[in-house]
Amino acid sequence: MKGRKPTAEEKRFHDKIASLGCIACYLDGRYNPEVSIHHVDGRTKPGAQMKVLPLCAGHHQDGTEIPGLIAIHPWKARFEKLYGRQEELLALCHELLERDT
């Protein structure tokens, strides 16, 4: 996978945002703590490691065989039509993190 590994500070942020659970499941009214980090703008641009979303397997990658979930890879347009643009989801994640502090 292209890009650099996250720094310790970025990793702490990834852990913090992952603690929210899957943001798409949240919008569906569920809490799913099993997430992976989705990079909104790739992994190579400056600041890319801070532009991440917590997504469960079924909302992150197609082929997980989880019925009813639209995965951002490869269905980005369908995913964003249902849940909103990734930048909006990122803003929601930051808002939720601020509520918890």
FENGIWO-V622808 format. One record per pair of residues at least 6 apart in sequence whose ideal C-beta (glycine too) atoms are under 8 Angstrom apart, sorted by the first residue. I is the first residue (numbers start at 0). J is the second residue. Records with the same first field share a line. If there is no record, write none. Layout:
I=J + J
This chain:
0=42
1=41 + 42 + 43
2=38 + 41 + 42 + 43 + 47
3=42 + 43 + 48
5=13 + 48
6=48
9=48 + 49
12=48 + 49 + 51
13=36 + 48 + 51
15=96
16=36 + 51 + 52 + 53 + 92 + 96
17=34 + 36 + 53
18=32
19=25 + 53 + 92 + 95 + 96
20=30 + 31 + 32 + 34 + 53 + 55
21=29 + 31 + 33 + 34 + 53 + 54 + 55 + 58
22=52 + 53 + 54 + 82 + 88 + 91 + 92
23=54 + 55 + 58 + 68 + 78 + 82 + 88
24=30 + 31 + 55 + 58
25=95
26=82 + 83
31=55
33=55 + 56
34=53 + 54 + 55 + 59
35=53 + 54 + 55 + 56 + 59
36=51 + 52 + 53
37=51 + 52 + 53 + 54 + 59 + 71
38=47 + 48 + 50 + 51
39=47 + 50 + 51 + 52 + 85 + 86 + 89
40=46 + 47 + 50
41=47
42=48
50=89
51=89
52=85 + 88 + 89 + 92
53=92
54=71
55=68
56=63 + 65
57=63 + 65 + 68 + 70
58=68 + 69 + 70 + 71 + 78
59=70 + 71 + 72
60=70 + 72
61=70 + 72 + 73 + 74
62=70
63=70
69=77 + 78 + 81
70=78
71=78 + 85
79=85
82=88
83=91
